[in-house]
Amino acid sequence: MRRVAWICTVLSVLLLADGLWMTVSHYHPGDQNTFTGNSNLVLSDGQVGLILAGFLTVATAVMWVLVFRREALARQEQARDASRSASKA
């Protein structure tokens, strides 16, 4: 799970950098996106990239929380097992 979290972290940083570059450089290749299907809300590629990077960053943060929680539970179980085996001896 840690490996997937690292991959998502790298992807979110790359997507954020790409969206920022497109927005700052005013990159408009001629096509526009209706993000929600609303024809009145037309976004550039950079803005859509930033929105998607935000979603991926939130999902990545949740993934890292789950990774750290799982590792903490594993350490607690190991400490509990070690104290049980020490008390038996």
Secondary structure, DSSP 8 states (H G I E B T S, - for coil): -HHHHHHHHHHHHHHHHHHHHHHHTT---S--EESSS-TT-EE-HHHHHHHHHHHHHHHHHHHHHHHHHHHHHHHHHHHHHHHHHHHH-
